[in-house]
Amino acid sequence: MATQIIMDHNGDTRHDFDAKDVKALLEAERRFKALTGAGFTAATRTASGEPVVTRRFDPTVEETLFFPRLVGG
């Protein structure tokens, strides 16, 4: 089971999906494109645990974290 975690000013929202379920996979990819298109940054972890920014949806990734653009003032 893969998870997409979306951070925002309220905390986080988690969306679990089964990469073997075509409908769920398409919805996860749509969500990825919508969030990154809206300015969110997507990050995953490498096998060694290092965070990496990603710009492509990868259904094999166990966890993707989305965080909004930081705006300074």
N, C-alpha and C positions, 0 to 999 in steps of 0.2 A: 504494500500500500504506500503510495507516494502522498506527500503533503505540500500544499502551497500555503505559506504563512504571509499574511498581509498586515503590515504595521501601519497604524495611523494614530491620530491624536486621541483615540479612545482605547488604544491598546493593540490587540491583534485579533485577526479573524483567520481561522484555519479551514482549509478545504482539502479533504482527503479524496483521493481517487485511485481507482484500480487501473493501471496501465494496460491491462488485458481487456478492459471494457471499452469498446470503440466509442460509445457515446460519451462516457466519462472522460476519455482521453481527448476527444474533440473539444469538450467544454473546458478542460484544463488548458489546452492550447489557446483557445479563444480568450480565456481569462489572462493568460500570460501576455498575449499580444495587446489586449486592452490596457492592462496595467502599465506595461513598458511604454506603450504609445501615449499614455497619460502622464509620463514622466517618472514613474516609479523605477527604481534600480532593482534588478534581480540578482541575487547572489546564491551560490551553491557552495558545497564543501568538496574539496578533493579527497582522495583516499586517505591522505595523511591528516585531514581535518582542517586544512587551510581554507579560508573563505576565498571565493573567486567570483568576480562579477561576470555574469553571462548575458548575452544578448539574443540567444536562441533557445527556444523551448526544447528540452531534452526529456522525453518520457521515462528514461532510465534513472533519472536523478531521484533520490529518496526524499529530499527536502529542498524546496526553493523558498527563499525569504525575499519578500518585496518590501522596500522601504521608500517613502516619499522623498522627493527632492528636499534638501535642507535649504531654507531661505534665511539668510542673515538680515539683520536689521540694524 
